[in-house]
Amino acid sequence: MLEITDIPVEGYEKVRRAVDPNCGFHAIIAVHSTVLGPALGGMRLWKYDSEDAALFDVKRLARGMTYKASCAGLDLGGGKSVLLGDPKDKSEAWFECMGEFVESFGGSYITAEDVNTKPEDMAIVHTKTDHVVGLAGRSGNPSPKTAWGCYLGLKAAAEEKFGTADLNGLTVAIEGAGSVGTVYGELIAKEGGKIIAADIYEDSAKRLADLTGGTVVGPDEIHGVDCDVYAPCALGGSINDQTIPQLKARVVCGAANNQLLEQRHGMELRERGILYAPDYVVNAGGLINVYNELVPGGYDEDRAMAQMDKIRENLLQIFALAREEGICTSVAADRFGDQRVAAAMASK
Ligand code: NAD
């Protein structure tokens, strides 16, 4: 029996915890905002040290989804779910509980796969709720689309920083040779960019280097290599007090969520003359793709790909706003995202 309780959190529309002691299920769903539409965000399975750590993560991710959707021009709000547990213990019962938990939001939260969850897990969730996207046979794996968005984002950042969107001759250090990082690297290499790859699994980094004619360095070295662009494509928080002083790159543009460990790190990048392409603007390709499952007429790949051009246009506007106002690009992106939310609230 699922026990659902509210967790009051200032600034969030609804945050709830659900547990089922019978199967060891423990999850939190955070809905940050539904002002622009139902809150869409993936379901992350992670072995958190505590519920507080899970709550911190889900709140930050849910808020990021509000801004990601708003900046991308989608009629979606921001939400996220986290399932607390060891990925190796995951069971059908957990995803059935998750389906019931999602259903309890009555459509104000829509889920999708995320770190450690797969389309087959979403198929189990779907047995209990219709509020799930990214099922097999619909829009498909979002990672290549996210990589495409990152590539468009990098062209915008190159235009701003180097005066040309041409990536030929640029050296890009990719941290995290996973689903997104690999395709992103291939797109850059196809245009003549050079890749330096790092991953905690050396085989993954080597595979990316082989695919792109690039080189491999260790995960502890990637921040300090000689390069034009640092592309965080692993986990969040990789821009921090330890890594910033090492950076030789003049642009940061990658797929990972929550790249800045703290907001102030955005300002530190600016002070060092490093252009930061805000993560939730750059990595919106997967969300744009999955959103297209929800629009009348159903999923259409060409329409989804065309909408991704907005990533480049939005970044150029955000860079201009940051320049004109003398603020860092992460703050400019928040302001950019706030505009649509504020306008929608004012019209309600
Ligand atoms: P993935 O799990 O396929 O790849 C991540 C890679 O990073 C793995 O190969 C992993 O071994 C490596 N890694 C982990 N820690 C590392 C470290 N400290 N140093 C170097 N490498 C490390 O994940 P993905 O789907 O490619 O997503 C990458 C990032 O982009 C994640 O932060 C994810 O939240 C974000 N993102 C992904 C999508 C998507 O569509 N997949 C969409 C938006 C954002």
Boltz pocket constraint, residues with backbone or C-beta under 6 A from the ligand:
constraints:
  - pocket:
      binder: B
      contacts: [[A, 115], [A, 142], [A, 143], [A, 144], [A, 146], [A, 175], [A, 176], [A, 177], [A, 178], [A, 179], [A, 180], [A, 181], [A, 198], [A, 199], [A, 200], [A, 201], [A, 204], [A, 219], [A, 232], [A, 233], [A, 234], [A, 235], [A, 236], [A, 255], [A, 256], [A, 257], [A, 283], [A, 284], [A, 286], [A, 287]]
      max_distance: 6.0
